């Protein structure tokens, strides 16, 4: 792997984890933050182990989750650049791969939940939709730097499949059989004009900043305003952040570079804290076991099928190799599960977080095994 020189470690297993960089989300640089390490750490610190993160403390951290979700959306918008033909082709591949995975997982989870009689009350459809979208998000082992290589294409596909997860997730979280699809679409659509207005107002502030410190204050203030608006109006923080990031990306000037520079300081702490919070919500229960097993099995099927579909567009790319590189779960999927937990509450929310977090551990372990022979 490229990067700074590292001190030798005493254990080969520890060395492999310490040197394993994952792309976290569209627009974010790779981070040394594997779920296989931080999710168990979160569980250890959580209310079901050492209780250093008690139930009340996790409730207070909901404010941080709203802010973190908005920040992930902003990074996704800033990172969306489709000016090259290769990126546009990869967006089609990523959308196909994500839709395949989401459809396979959602359909299978809904059918199995109904057949097995899982205690999901009237929430079978929302849980299945959220499970499918969480499964669609991918991370990727850090590429070798060449955009035309299998690793480079997989990295960009893993980036671009975040887009469909954010957009469809904005409606799926508020969809209920009683309210219908129109209500969910209306709720999701409301985030678009608000994101545009708040991003435009923020742009005026950034341009008037007289120092780096003042500009950083304005950036954090606008981010907080975006998150607070989403929380107050019950909108998707990921989508409102995505819209704001797109505005800053495509407006004339250097707004996207300014935002990226000021918010990149939160990159690694953000990834680590979200994984720790997800681990703290993990609940070992029979329901979680029944959810995790099909989630892992059908996500594996979806990603391998997505790799097959993507490889057909790029001669010389092996379907199994591309599919294997897309196995790690994306941070956007874990973030979406945490947001579902905020909205659903009760026992259902932690069950979904547990399903996605434990699935992320399983897929990172599979990726370590599948790519074991590659240099790190």
N, C-alpha and C positions, 0 to 999 in steps of 0.2 A: 504494500500500500504506500501511496505517497503521503507525505506529511512530515512533521518534525520527528527527529530521532527519539526513541523511547528507551528508558532504562530496561534492562533485562528483567524478566519476572521469573519467579521460582517454579511456577507451575505452567505446563503447556496449556491447560484449559483456561487458566486465568489470562495467559497471554493472548489466547484466541479471542476472548471476550473483550479484553482491553484494547485490542487493535481492530475491533470490528466497528466500522463507521456505517451508520444508516442514514439515508436521506429521510428527513422527518416530514416535510410537507413542501408543496409547491412554493418556490421563492425562498425557502430556508436552505442554508448550507447543511452538509452532512454533519452529524453529531455522534459522539460516542455515548449513546444512551439506549442500550438494548433493553427491551421490556423484560427479557429473561433475568435481568439483574434487578431493575428498579421496581417492577411490580411485586415480586416477593418481599423486597425491602419495605414497600408501602404496606403490605399485609402485616409484616412484623411490627411496624410502628402503629398500625391501626387499632381500632377498638376491640378486635377479636384476638389480639396477641398482647403486646406490651401496653397498649392504650395510650401511647404518647400522642397519637392523633385520636382524640376521643370523638364520639358522635357529635357533640356540640361544636368541637373544633372543626370538624368536616363541614358542618353547617355554615360556619363563618367563612370557610374557604370557598363557598359558592360564589362569593363576590369575585374571588380570583379566577374561578373557572369562567365566568362571563367575560372577564377581561382577556383571559388567555384565548378563549374561542374567537373573540373579535380580532385579536392579534394574529392568530393563524389565518383568518379570513383575509386580513390585510396583506400578509405575506403571499398568500395565494394569488391575490389580484395583482400585486406588484410583479410577481414572477411569471405572469401570463403574457408571453410575447410570441405571437404567431406570424411574424413577418417573413419567416423563411418557409420554403415549401416543405422541408423535412419536418418542421414543427407542426404544420397543418396536417401532414400525413400521420404523424404520431398522435395528434389529437383524435383523429378518426380511429386509430388503433386502440388508444386508451379508452375512448368512449365505448367502443365495441367490447373490449375486454371487461370494463367495469359493468356494463349493462348485462353481459353474459353472467358474470359472477353474481351480481345482485339478484338477477332473475332466478338463477338456479338456487341460491341460498334462500331467498324469500319464499319461493314456491315450495321448496322442500320443507322449510321450517313450518309454514302454515299447514301443510298437509300432515306432517308428523305430529304437530301439536294437537290438531283436531283428532287424529287417529288414536294417539296415546292418551288423550284426555288430560293434558297438562293443565295445572291450575292457573290459567291465565285469564280467567273470567271472560270479559268481552274485549280483551286486548290482544287476541291472537294476530289479527291483521297488522296493527301497529308494530308489535314486537317483530313479526316476520319482515316487515318493510325495513325497520331499523337494522335488523340483523343482516339483511341483504346489502344495505348501503355501507354498513361498517365493514362487511366482508370485501366490498369492492375496492376500498382504499388500500394502496400498497406503499411500502417503503422499498428500498433496494440497497444492497451492499454497494458501497461507494464505487463508482465506475473508474475505468482506467483513463478517462479524460478524452477519449476519441468518440465524437458523436456518432460516427458511422459504425462503431463496434457494437456487438450484442449487449455488452455491459452499458455502453453509453445510451443506446436506444431504450434499454430496460429502465434506466434511471429516468429518462424523460417521460416514458410511458407512465411510470409510477408517479411522477409529478403531475401529469395531465389528468390522470384518473381522479385526482382530488376534485376537479371541477364538477364532474357529474354528481359526485357524492355531496358536495356542498349545495348545489342547486336543487337536487331532488330531496335531500335531507331537510331543506327549509320547509317543504310542504309535508313530508312524511311525518315529522314530529307532531304536527298539529292536525293530522288526518284522523278522523273518527268515523265509523260507519254511519252514525246518526247524523253527523253534520254534512257529510258528503265531500266530494273532491273540490267543489267550487270554493268552499270555505277555506280549505287548506291552500289552494292556489292564491286566493285573495290575500291570505295572511303572508304568504311568501312574497307576493308581488309588492306588498307595502314596503318591504325593506329596500327596494330598488330606488324609488325617488328620495327616500330619507338618506340613504347612503350617498347619493349624488349630491344632495344639498349640504350635508355635513362635511363631505370631502371638499367641496368647493369652498365652504367657509374656512376650513382648515388651511386650504391652499393660500387664501388671502393672509392668514396669520403667519404662515411660514415665510412668505415673501417679505414681510415687514419686520422679521426678527433681526435684531441688531448684533446678536452674538450667538455662539453655538449653545451656550447654556440657556438662553432665552428661547431659541428655536427648539431645543430638547424639551423644554417645559410645555411649549405649544403642542408639540407632537404627542406627548403623553396626555395632555388635556383633551385633544381631539379624540384620541383613542378611548379615553375614559367616557367621553360624551357619546361616542358610537356604542360602546358597551352598555352604558346607562340607558340610552334610548331603546336599544333592543330589549333590555330587561324590563323596562317600564311598560313598553307596548307589547311585550310577549312576541317579539320577532326573533328571527334566527340571527344570532351574533356572527355566525360564520358567513352568512350571506351578506349582511350589511357591511361586514369587514371586507368581503370580496369586492363588492361594488365600489367601496371607497378606494381600495387598492387599485382597481381598474382605472378609476378617475385619475389618480395620481400617476399611474403608469403611462396613460395615453395623453395627458395634458402636456402642452409645451413646457419646456423647462426641465429642471432636475429634481422635481418633487419626489419621484420614486427613489432616487439615490439618497436624498436627504432622509426620507422615512426609513429606508433600509439601514442607513448608517446609525441612526438614533435608536432604532428598535432592535438592531442585531445584538446589542448587549444583553437582551433578555432571552436570546435564542436558547442557549444551553440550559439555563435555569428553568425556562418554560417547559422544555421537553421533559426534564427530570421531574419537576414538580407535578406535571400532569400524570406521569406514569406512577409516581408515588401515591397520588390521590386515588387513581384508579385501583391500585393495589390495596389501599385502605378500605375500599368499598367491596372488595371481593368477599363473598359469603359462601362458604362450603355448605352445600345443601343438595338434596336429591334433585330439585328442580334445575339447579345449575349443571349437574352432571348430565341430565337429559337434554339440556340445551347445548352444552359444549360439544358433545360427540357429533351430532349432525352438522353443527356449525363448522367444525374443522373438516369433516369429510366432504361436505359439499362446497366449501370454499376452495379446498384443494382441487376439486373437479373443475370449478369455474376458472381458477387461475391457469390450470393446465390447458383448458379449452381456449382461454384468452391468449395464451402463448402460442397455441397452434394457429389461431386466426391471425395474430400479429406477424408470425413468421412467414405466412404466405405472401405478405406484402414486401418482404425484404429478403431476396435470394441470398443464400449463404448463412441465414440465421436459423439455428436449430430450434424447433418448437419446444422441445423439452428444456433446453437451456434457458430460453426466454421465459417460459412459464415458471421455472425454478427460481429465477431471479426476482420474480414478482411475488413470491410467497410471503416475505415479511409483511406484517400488518402495518398499515400507515397510521401515523399519529392522528390524522383526521378521523379515522374510524374510531379510535379510542376516545377522542374528544367528542364525537357525535354520541357515543354511548354515555359519556358523562353528562352531556346536555339532556339526553333522554331521562337520565336519572333525576335531574333537576325538575323536569316537568312531570314525570310519572310518580316519583316518590314511592312510599310504601315498600313492599318487598319486591315489586316488579323491577324497579329501577336498578337496585344493586344486583339483581339476577342477570340483567342484560349487561351491565358493566363487567360482572364476573365472567360471563360468556365470552365477551370480546377480549378482555385482558388475558384470560387463560388461553384463549385461542392464539393471541399474539405470541405468548411464550412457546406454544406448540410449533408455530410456524417459524419462529426464529431458530428453534432447535432443528427443524427440518432443513432450513437453509444452511445452517452450519454443517450439517451432514452432507447436503447436496453439493456444496461448494468447498468441501474440506480440502480438496487437492489444489485449490487456487492460492496464489501468493496473496497475503494480506498487506 
